[in-house]
Amino acid sequence: MSNRLFQGIIFQMKDAINRVIGVIDENGVVIACSELVKIGEVRTGLREEFNFSTDAVITGGFTYRPIGTSQRVEYAAFVEGEDRVAEKIAGVIAIALNNIKSMYDEKYNKNSLIKNILLDNILPSDIYIKSKELRFDPEVSRVVYLIKFPVKNDIVPFDIIQNMFPDKNKESVISIGEYDVVLVKETPITTEAYELEAVAQTIYDTLCAEFYTNVSIGVGTVVETVKDLARSYKEAQIALDVGKIFENEKSINSYENLGIGRLIYQLPTTLCDMFLQEVFKKGSIESLDQETLTTIQAFFENNLNVSETSRKLFVHRNTLVYRLEKIRKLTGLDLREFDHAITFKVALMVKKYLSEKHSPIN
């Protein structure tokens, strides 16, 4: 909170109140006063008084009233006098300054700045100005985690993540909606993707074990400056979206490990439709039954190895060869040839992507 803001308000009030008025901080130091010579004075013993009472404290010829309702008193308004009028004036000043403080904090606190950066609600030229005002180092490398909670749950997502990461100097927890929470965490620029995923895994395991809730976590890349946090946030969003399509069995997806799915996700659907029409004969891919699709998936998972795939599927080698030949006749692609296998794999992913995009829920 800016001391100058408090002083400005007190200065405007002094003509309406024929008494000395001002504000002290949590250490009892006068930070604003209608009599400028008193700024810097120390009022001792008040912290202990407020620990026992959140009502007015009357001592030394002044009446003090805490600003705010939290257990930790950061500021208090004071008015000259120990009478009932002084107590009422102190109460009115405390209420007014508390409302001003709340609006100021909402506009200028660090989390508000970061949220505006993530959502592209601030001009690049203003980012460094605001960072300097908040004493927030803009040149520290950070990464964004996007944690998506299930819609139906009885827990408060923001509070849980905030309690898991209490270091406000190096970590910021921000609510981006009722069920989405963002964690912005300082981390070295050399941090590997598997190390970032380890942090996400810790979050996931804790939520599952202690709160019995499953979440989806998207992990962006580490960025060097605060102005690039928006990019890391978008990457975390893409990681969740792409993971939902191509890795729906995974709860944690990192942008760096999305592979070819990331490329397909960014292609126009019209281009994807054209690709499928060029790769497959008309209707050929729809003619593949579930057994054939399972065979194809197993063949890919075993690196196009016929013997290993037949062993995993518990079928004779000749049976697998027959199925692969059947696929070749239907589609014109021989999966035993690497180039054909790559084309087929990409085509299946494109088809899955289009199915998801054309789904009614989207």
PyMOL commands that set and color helices and strands:
alter all, ss='L'
color gray80, all
select helices_A, chain A and resi 3-13+36-38+46-52+84-108+110-118+124-133+157-164+193-211+226-246+255-257+260-265+269-279+285-287+290-301+306-313+317-331+338-357
alter helices_A, ss='H'
color red, helices_A
select strands_A, chain A and resi 21-25+30-33+57-59+62-67+75-80+142-148+171-175+180-186+216-219+252-254
alter strands_A, ss='S'
color yellow, strands_A
deselect
rebuild
show_as cartoon
